[in-house]
Amino acid sequence: MKILRFVFWDQVSRSLSALKDVDSQDTILMCEVREEATRVQHHPKKIALWFAAMRHFAEDLKAQNLDVRYVALDDPANTHTLFHEVKRAVHDLAVDKVILTEPGDYYLQEMVTSWSQALGVEVELRPDDRFLCSKEAFKTWSTPKKQLRMEFFYREMRKKYGLLMEPDGTPVGGVWNYDKENRKPPSADVQPIKRLSHKKSSILQEVLTLVRCHFGDHFGDLEPFYYAVTRQQ
């Protein structure tokens, strides 16, 4: 059986549920498409972060002897929509099954639920188990509530996982949060620490040039670009 494993731009993690049982016979699909970069006019730094992290992750996967089909933004064959790139890969590779981890976007969630019928192949949509709270657990917690408030959910997670909690079940420091203090302006003598920066790889340099060329009309400045784009960084 030929399996295609699709990875979204914000899922570049080897622990992703869609990749946990991947082997060298499968193909991993990652693609840079204009549709998703412009559906909402994202800040160019964000687009550059996506693309650079994806390209580095793809190289890491290849180094593990895994087969990666990577569609760059400027690939002449790029259809610039997620569905049509998956469809093109299914056709080109004679895929029998598509495996992916559910996206963290309701628009994309609705879209991928139609893929099986539209592609004519089995599509396995796996839960994203990288969160401390599953959708089912949140539904169980929230269903009886008359009012949903982040503070109450936050406290529940603190208790469940023992995060900054004393043995007697009270929060470390005696209070749950310091929001009131966080609202105060900084004093005049506060000196910000030096911003952490990383050496720009050749991959990142190429991505910055690409984003500058294709998304220069988006709001915000592309550079200076400080962000980490690899797991090591």
Secondary structure as UniProt FT lines:
FT   STRAND          3..6
FT   TURN            9..10
FT   TURN            14..15
FT   HELIX           17..19
FT   TURN            20..21
FT   TURN            24..25
FT   STRAND          27..31
FT   HELIX           34..38
FT   TURN            39..41
FT   HELIX           44..63
FT   TURN            64..65
FT   STRAND          67..71
FT   TURN            73..74
FT   TURN            76..77
FT   HELIX           82..93
FT   STRAND          97..101
FT   HELIX           106..112
FT   TURN            113..114
FT   HELIX           115..119
FT   STRAND          122..126
FT   TURN            129..130
FT   HELIX           135..142
FT   TURN            143..144
FT   HELIX           150..161
FT   TURN            162..164
FT   TURN            167..168
FT   TURN            172..173
FT   HELIX           179..182
FT   TURN            188..189
FT   HELIX           202..214
FT   TURN            216..217
//
